[in-house]
């Protein structure tokens, strides 16, 4: 995250709080998905959510849905 935000500074991305809040939220969501999906034994489906950039979207952090018990 620090490197991504430092890169945003370096390329001249806006530094206003609203933009940075949206950017950090997007980066945190994408990072969380990457960590979850890179775990050993992770089951990846084609219907998995993909972070999409957007202004004013109210979303919490991605939490995987509980898997149904089998058997």
VMD Tcl script that builds the backbone (N, CA, C; Angstrom):
set m [mol new atoms 213]
animate dup $m
set s [atomselect $m all]
$s set {name element resname resid chain x y z} {
  {N N UNK 1 A 0.822 -1.185 0.000}
  {CA C UNK 1 A 0.000 0.000 0.000}
  {C C UNK 1 A 0.864 1.247 0.000}
  {N N UNK 2 A 1.929 1.228 0.795}
  {CA C UNK 2 A 2.787 2.419 0.847}
  {C C UNK 2 A 3.399 2.714 -0.517}
  {N N UNK 3 A 3.833 1.660 -1.221}
  {CA C UNK 3 A 4.421 1.870 -2.539}
  {C C UNK 3 A 3.383 2.364 -3.545}
  {N N UNK 4 A 2.182 1.826 -3.481}
  {CA C UNK 4 A 1.134 2.278 -4.389}
  {C C UNK 4 A 0.781 3.743 -4.145}
  {N N UNK 5 A 0.683 4.134 -2.880}
  {CA C UNK 5 A 0.361 5.525 -2.571}
  {C C UNK 5 A 1.527 6.455 -2.906}
  {N N UNK 6 A 2.754 5.984 -2.708}
  {CA C UNK 6 A 3.919 6.785 -3.099}
  {C C UNK 6 A 3.938 6.968 -4.613}
  {N N UNK 7 A 3.538 5.934 -5.347}
  {CA C UNK 7 A 3.460 6.032 -6.804}
  {C C UNK 7 A 2.388 7.034 -7.212}
  {N N UNK 8 A 1.255 7.018 -6.509}
  {CA C UNK 8 A 0.196 7.996 -6.797}
  {C C UNK 8 A 0.737 9.414 -6.622}
  {N N UNK 9 A 1.529 9.634 -5.576}
  {CA C UNK 9 A 2.148 10.952 -5.368}
  {C C UNK 9 A 3.097 11.275 -6.516}
  {N N UNK 10 A 3.913 10.301 -6.887}
  {CA C UNK 10 A 4.934 10.510 -7.915}
  {C C UNK 10 A 4.334 10.862 -9.268}
  {N N UNK 11 A 3.205 10.240 -9.608}
  {CA C UNK 11 A 2.602 10.520 -10.917}
  {C C UNK 11 A 1.666 11.728 -10.890}
  {N N UNK 12 A 1.519 12.326 -9.715}
  {CA C UNK 12 A 0.712 13.535 -9.616}
  {C C UNK 12 A -0.781 13.299 -9.473}
  {N N UNK 13 A -1.166 12.138 -8.947}
  {CA C UNK 13 A -2.583 11.883 -8.697}
  {C C UNK 13 A -3.093 12.906 -7.678}
  {N N UNK 14 A -4.371 13.255 -7.753}
  {CA C UNK 14 A -4.894 14.251 -6.813}
  {C C UNK 14 A -4.623 13.859 -5.363}
  {N N UNK 15 A -4.373 14.859 -4.536}
  {CA C UNK 15 A -4.067 14.584 -3.129}
  {C C UNK 15 A -5.209 14.985 -2.202}
  {N N UNK 16 A -6.342 15.418 -2.785}
  {CA C UNK 16 A -7.447 15.836 -1.921}
  {C C UNK 16 A -8.003 14.617 -1.171}
  {N N UNK 17 A -8.517 14.836 0.027}
  {CA C UNK 17 A -8.959 13.729 0.886}
  {C C UNK 17 A -10.025 12.834 0.256}
  {N N UNK 18 A -10.961 13.404 -0.507}
  {CA C UNK 18 A -12.014 12.590 -1.107}
  {C C UNK 18 A -11.438 11.607 -2.124}
  {N N UNK 19 A -10.549 12.102 -2.986}
  {CA C UNK 19 A -9.925 11.224 -3.976}
  {C C UNK 19 A -9.088 10.151 -3.290}
  {N N UNK 20 A -8.259 10.575 -2.341}
  {CA C UNK 20 A -7.379 9.609 -1.676}
  {C C UNK 20 A -8.172 8.561 -0.911}
  {N N UNK 21 A -9.279 8.943 -0.315}
  {CA C UNK 21 A -10.110 7.985 0.390}
  {C C UNK 21 A -10.662 6.941 -0.577}
  {N N UNK 22 A -11.147 7.390 -1.740}
  {CA C UNK 22 A -11.664 6.463 -2.742}
  {C C UNK 22 A -10.552 5.554 -3.260}
  {N N UNK 23 A -9.373 6.127 -3.511}
  {CA C UNK 23 A -8.243 5.344 -4.013}
  {C C UNK 23 A -7.805 4.299 -2.993}
  {N N UNK 24 A -7.658 4.696 -1.743}
  {CA C UNK 24 A -7.237 3.760 -0.697}
  {C C UNK 24 A -8.267 2.645 -0.529}
  {N N UNK 25 A -9.552 2.984 -0.547}
  {CA C UNK 25 A -10.589 1.964 -0.443}
  {C C UNK 25 A -10.499 0.954 -1.567}
  {N N UNK 26 A -10.289 1.427 -2.791}
  {CA C UNK 26 A -10.154 0.548 -3.949}
  {C C UNK 26 A -8.918 -0.347 -3.821}
  {N N UNK 27 A -7.804 0.244 -3.446}
  {CA C UNK 27 A -6.568 -0.529 -3.306}
  {C C UNK 27 A -6.669 -1.562 -2.181}
  {N N UNK 28 A -7.294 -1.183 -1.069}
  {CA C UNK 28 A -7.446 -2.133 0.038}
  {C C UNK 28 A -8.347 -3.290 -0.359}
  {N N UNK 29 A -9.421 -3.013 -1.073}
  {CA C UNK 29 A -10.325 -4.070 -1.507}
  {C C UNK 29 A -9.613 -5.032 -2.452}
  {N N UNK 30 A -8.915 -4.491 -3.434}
  {CA C UNK 30 A -8.179 -5.327 -4.373}
  {C C UNK 30 A -7.094 -6.143 -3.693}
  {N N UNK 31 A -6.405 -5.539 -2.735}
  {CA C UNK 31 A -5.362 -6.237 -1.992}
  {C C UNK 31 A -5.955 -7.372 -1.169}
  {N N UNK 32 A -7.086 -7.108 -0.533}
  {CA C UNK 32 A -7.760 -8.134 0.269}
  {C C UNK 32 A -8.174 -9.314 -0.605}
  {N N UNK 33 A -8.713 -9.031 -1.787}
  {CA C UNK 33 A -9.082 -10.109 -2.710}
  {C C UNK 33 A -7.859 -10.910 -3.140}
  {N N UNK 34 A -6.769 -10.226 -3.425}
  {CA C UNK 34 A -5.551 -10.917 -3.847}
  {C C UNK 34 A -5.036 -11.840 -2.755}
  {N N UNK 35 A -5.064 -11.382 -1.515}
  {CA C UNK 35 A -4.600 -12.215 -0.399}
  {C C UNK 35 A -5.499 -13.437 -0.239}
  {N N UNK 36 A -6.807 -13.221 -0.274}
  {CA C UNK 36 A -7.744 -14.337 -0.119}
  {C C UNK 36 A -7.567 -15.356 -1.245}
  {N N UNK 37 A -7.452 -14.879 -2.474}
  {CA C UNK 37 A -7.386 -15.771 -3.627}
  {C C UNK 37 A -6.026 -16.408 -3.842}
  {N N UNK 38 A -5.016 -15.972 -3.123}
  {CA C UNK 38 A -3.684 -16.563 -3.295}
  {C C UNK 38 A -3.335 -17.552 -2.187}
  {N N UNK 39 A -4.278 -17.831 -1.302}
  {CA C UNK 39 A -4.029 -18.789 -0.226}
  {C C UNK 39 A -4.004 -20.209 -0.782}
  {N N UNK 40 A -3.193 -21.082 -0.199}
  {CA C UNK 40 A -3.205 -22.480 -0.638}
  {C C UNK 40 A -4.618 -23.059 -0.522}
  {N N UNK 41 A -5.048 -23.737 -1.557}
  {CA C UNK 41 A -6.359 -24.363 -1.549}
  {C C UNK 41 A -7.505 -23.427 -1.866}
  {N N UNK 42 A -7.208 -22.181 -2.208}
  {CA C UNK 42 A -8.279 -21.232 -2.534}
  {C C UNK 42 A -9.024 -21.720 -3.765}
  {N N UNK 43 A -10.344 -21.662 -3.696}
  {CA C UNK 43 A -11.171 -22.056 -4.825}
  {C C UNK 43 A -11.601 -20.801 -5.565}
  {N N UNK 44 A -11.145 -20.679 -6.793}
  {CA C UNK 44 A -11.461 -19.504 -7.585}
  {C C UNK 44 A -12.595 -19.830 -8.538}
  {N N UNK 45 A -13.578 -18.986 -8.553}
  {CA C UNK 45 A -14.698 -19.176 -9.463}
  {C C UNK 45 A -14.787 -18.042 -10.451}
  {N N UNK 46 A -15.489 -18.281 -11.534}
  {CA C UNK 46 A -15.627 -17.228 -12.540}
  {C C UNK 46 A -16.583 -16.138 -12.091}
  {N N UNK 47 A -17.341 -16.395 -11.022}
  {CA C UNK 47 A -18.283 -15.394 -10.533}
  {C C UNK 47 A -17.734 -14.596 -9.356}
  {N N UNK 48 A -16.443 -14.717 -9.098}
  {CA C UNK 48 A -15.821 -13.987 -7.990}
  {C C UNK 48 A -15.867 -12.489 -8.285}
  {N N UNK 49 A -16.082 -11.657 -7.261}
  {CA C UNK 49 A -16.154 -10.209 -7.504}
  {C C UNK 49 A -14.806 -9.646 -7.935}
  {N N UNK 50 A -14.870 -8.612 -8.741}
  {CA C UNK 50 A -13.674 -7.919 -9.200}
  {C C UNK 50 A -13.807 -6.462 -8.794}
  {N N UNK 51 A -12.818 -5.931 -8.095}
  {CA C UNK 51 A -12.908 -4.512 -7.734}
  {C C UNK 51 A -13.041 -3.647 -8.980}
  {N N UNK 52 A -13.912 -2.680 -8.913}
  {CA C UNK 52 A -14.094 -1.749 -10.022}
  {C C UNK 52 A -14.027 -0.332 -9.462}
  {N N UNK 53 A -13.273 0.518 -10.130}
  {CA C UNK 53 A -13.126 1.891 -9.687}
  {C C UNK 53 A -14.453 2.611 -9.855}
  {N N UNK 54 A -14.789 3.440 -8.882}
  {CA C UNK 54 A -16.002 4.226 -8.995}
  {C C UNK 54 A -16.049 5.289 -7.915}
  {N N UNK 55 A -16.697 6.368 -8.200}
  {CA C UNK 55 A -16.850 7.454 -7.241}
  {C C UNK 55 A -18.178 7.309 -6.538}
  {N N UNK 56 A -18.179 7.517 -5.241}
  {CA C UNK 56 A -19.409 7.568 -4.487}
  {C C UNK 56 A -20.087 6.235 -4.238}
  {N N UNK 57 A -19.441 5.154 -4.562}
  {CA C UNK 57 A -20.030 3.848 -4.319}
  {C C UNK 57 A -19.807 3.482 -2.862}
  {N N UNK 58 A -20.863 3.073 -2.207}
  {CA C UNK 58 A -20.758 2.713 -0.805}
  {C C UNK 58 A -20.659 1.201 -0.716}
  {N N UNK 59 A -19.490 0.727 -0.362}
  {CA C UNK 59 A -19.263 -0.706 -0.236}
  {C C UNK 59 A -18.334 -0.923 0.945}
  {N N UNK 60 A -18.562 -1.977 1.645}
  {CA C UNK 60 A -17.654 -2.341 2.714}
  {C C UNK 60 A -16.540 -3.201 2.168}
  {N N UNK 61 A -15.677 -3.666 3.029}
  {CA C UNK 61 A -14.613 -4.552 2.560}
  {C C UNK 61 A -15.204 -5.866 2.067}
  {N N UNK 62 A -14.561 -6.455 1.085}
  {CA C UNK 62 A -15.030 -7.733 0.554}
  {C C UNK 62 A -14.864 -8.816 1.613}
  {N N UNK 63 A -15.900 -9.548 1.847}
  {CA C UNK 63 A -15.863 -10.703 2.732}
  {C C UNK 63 A -16.401 -11.882 1.947}
  {N N UNK 64 A -15.662 -12.976 1.888}
  {CA C UNK 64 A -16.154 -14.123 1.123}
  {C C UNK 64 A -17.427 -14.675 1.761}
  {N N UNK 65 A -18.323 -15.164 0.912}
  {CA C UNK 65 A -19.550 -15.762 1.425}
  {C C UNK 65 A -19.228 -17.101 2.064}
  {N N UNK 66 A -19.898 -17.421 3.170}
  {CA C UNK 66 A -19.651 -18.733 3.783}
  {C C UNK 66 A -19.998 -19.847 2.816}
  {N N UNK 67 A -19.189 -20.850 2.801}
  {CA C UNK 67 A -19.428 -21.986 1.903}
  {C C UNK 67 A -20.459 -22.913 2.537}
  {N N UNK 68 A -21.319 -23.441 1.697}
  {CA C UNK 68 A -22.326 -24.382 2.181}
  {C C UNK 68 A -21.659 -25.697 2.571}
  {N N UNK 69 A -22.121 -26.278 3.657}
  {CA C UNK 69 A -21.581 -27.565 4.107}
  {C C UNK 69 A -21.979 -28.652 3.105}
  {N N UNK 70 A -21.051 -29.529 2.844}
  {CA C UNK 70 A -21.343 -30.648 1.927}
  {C C UNK 70 A -21.390 -31.947 2.716}
  {N N UNK 71 A -22.141 -32.862 2.196}
  {CA C UNK 71 A -22.133 -34.194 2.791}
  {C C UNK 71 A -23.340 -34.566 3.494}
}
mol reanalyze $m
mol bondsrecalc $m
mol representation Tube
mol addrep $m
